[in-house]
Amino acid sequence: MRKLTFRGGVHPLHDIHEGKEKTRAGAIRPFVAQVVSIPMDMHIGAPSKPIVKAGDRVLMGQLIAEPVGGIGIPVHASVSGTVKAVAEKPMMKRAASMCVDIENDGLDEWTQLAPLGDVEKADPAQIIPAIKAAGICGMGGACFPTHVKLSPPSDKKVDTIILNGAECETFLTADYRLMLEQPERIVNGLRAAMRAMGVSRGLIGIEDNKMEAVEAVKKAAAGREGVEVLVLKTKYPQGGEKQLIQVLTGREVPSGGLPADAGVVVLNVGTAAAIADAVTEGKPLISRVTTVTGCVKEPANLLLRIGTSVQDAVEACGGYTEEAGKIFFGGSMTGSCVPNDTVSVTKANNGIVVFGVKDAVVADETPCIRCGRCVDACPISLNPMAMKQAWKLNKLDDMESKQHVMDCIVCGACSYICPAHQQLTPVFKTAKDIITARRAKK
Amino acid sequence: MNTTAIIAAIAVLGGLGIVFGALISVTDKVFAVQVDERVAKVRENVAGANCGACGYPGCDAFSEAVVKGEAPVTGCTPGGAKSAEALAGIMGVVSESMEPSVARIRCQGGCGISVDRYEYTGIKSCAHAASLAGGPKVCPSACYGLGDCQKVCQFDAISFENGLCVIDPEKCTACGMCVAQCPNSLIKLLPKAASVTVRCRNTQPPKVAMPVCTYSCIACKRCEKACEYDAIHVNNFLAEIDPAKCTRCEACVAVCPKKCITVSA
C-alpha cells in the first residue's frame, strides 16, 4: 500500500533515526521537583490571574489562578506545598511572566476531585466544561486552549477529530512512549472529545517509524466506536496540522483558515490523555511527559510536573555531559532556545534538547544560489527564496499579498535544506509577527 | 537599382507619419486632461524622497492632496520649514510655524553597557530578537543594535556604534519612518532645539533597573530637584523632560548619577 504523505517536506537526521534512539527505549519515569515555578501565561490568550499569595498552603490540583477573557484557562498547583512567591520572572515570552512558586512538601496530597466517570457514559454536555476546568491546552507545542478548539463557531461543521501521534519532530519520543505505555488513556480522551462534539469519526495518525505504538494504539482502539488508526510515512513535518488533515482526510485548510474550516479538529495525543484524566478522574493538567535528551548523562522520558525548571529536569537525568551551548524547548526543528536553564517547563513542553557548544554553532550565510531546494521542501508550496528576497528589500506588503507569508507554518524545512545556510524560517516568523501586529492595529 | 520602390516606400511611410502626427495633436487638444498647475509647483517644492512620512503613497499623491486641501502644507517633514513656507505661498494660506524636529534615540545601552540576557545568534532583526524570551538584553527597553531602524531610513542618517543606534541630526529629516520600527519604541521625534534628553526608557523599579545598564534611570529624582523650571519629572520610575519648559540650563545633566541625561548636538 502507498504510504500516506504530503508534498514536500524533509528528512532531518534521517541517518540517526531522527535522533530518537537515545530515549526510544526509556520508559516514562516520574520526577517531582523540590520547587516549581508555574507561569500564568503558558497558553495562548490572556494570562491567568493568580488567586493565591505567598505563605498559602496549596494541594495538588488546587486552582491557583483563574482564567481571564474568552480563551483563558485556569492554572492548578502541580505539587502540594507552600506558595513561596507570586512574582514576575523572565520566561520565554516577550514580557516577564507572572509566576507562582510553590515549595513541594513531598506529600503529593490531592485536592477534592469531581470526576465525570466513564468516557462512554459521561454526559456529553459536561465534557467541554470539565476540559476547561482542568486547564487543558494543546500539548503539542502551541498551547491553544482545548475547550475553545472543541467549541468551534456554529457555522463550522466539524465531522472528524484527528489525534496527532506523528511526532515528526527530531529527538522527541514523549508521544511515542505515551502511545506505547498508555494507549487506553489516549483512546479514551479521543472518545470523550468525539462525544462532547457529537463527532462520529476519530482518526489517529502515527508515523511508520513507531510501529510498536501503532500496534499498541490499534489494540486499545479495537471495538471503540468510530476510532481508526492510520500509518503515515516518516517525514517532517508530517505532524503539522494542515499536513495531517490533508493526508488523513484529503481536505485542505483554506488560506488563513482554521482546521474547523475543513471540518476537522486536531489534537495532540498528549492532550487526549489529559482529556481522559479530566473526564474519568477529574484531574486537572498538572504534569506532562517530556523528553530530556542530547548532552545529558541519562536521556529519558520524564513525567514532569508543570513548572519544573530545566535545571531540575536535566539534574534528574544525571546532569549535563558537557557545557550546554543551546537548550531547546521542543525538538531541533521547531523548538525555541531557552535564555538560561532556570525557565520552567510549561504545558506545551514536549522536549528539552541540550546541544553542546560544538553543535550549537550557527553556520554563516552564503549567497542564495537559486537551487530551489527550499521550494521543493516547502510543505505548503510557498517560495521561500522569493520571500527572503522581498524581506531583504523591505517589501513586507509583497510578502503578505503576493507570496502569502501568512500561510507559512514556520516548520523550518526550508532553513534545514538550504545548502547556502540561509536563515529563512526566522525571517518568515518575524514577518508574520510584524504583519499580525499591523493587522491588529488597523 | 529600383529607385521607384525606394521613393514609394519613403512617400508612404512619410505620409503615414504626417497623418498620425496630425491625429495625435488633434487628440491631445480634444482629450486634454485639466491639471491644476499648482500640483506641479507643489511637487517641485516638497523634499521628493518618496519616503511616505506624510501618510500618502509618494510625493505625487501628497502634492495632489495638498492642492485639493486634504493635506496640510506642513505635511512634508523632510522638506521642513522651507517646504512648508513655499507650499503656503503656492496655496495662498498662512503656514503655521513649523519647528524643525529630529529623531532622537533614547538609549545608551550598547555592547558591554547594557547587560546581555543571552548571546543572540539569530537573524539581523530587532523585531525577531525582541520576540525571543524577552529580548537579548536584560533591560526590557534596550537598543539591540540589529538595525531595523537603519533598514527603513532613506536619508542614511542612522549608523551603529558599538551596537547602539546613532542618529545624525544633520542628515535626519524627521520623516518618522524609524519610529515605528523600533520594537522598544526608543526613537521619538523631538524638536531640534530640545538638545537635553533623557536617554533611557527603562521603567523598572530602581532596584531592578540599577544593575541592568551603566546608564539606566533609577528614578532618584535628583534631576527633578535640580530643575528650576519645573521641566523634568519622574513618572513610572523614569525621568521625562518637557521640551516646552526646558531652558537647556543643563542643571539636571550635572546631577544625574547614572549619566542618563545627555546633551545632543
Interface residues (C-beta under 8 A of the other chain):
Chain A: P90 M91 M92 K93 R94 A95 A96 S336 C337 V338 P339 N340 V343 V362 N394 Q423 P426 V427 K429 T430 D433 I434
Chain B: R117 Y118 T121 G122 I123 S125 A127 H128 A130 S131 L132 A133 G134 G135 P140 K151 V152
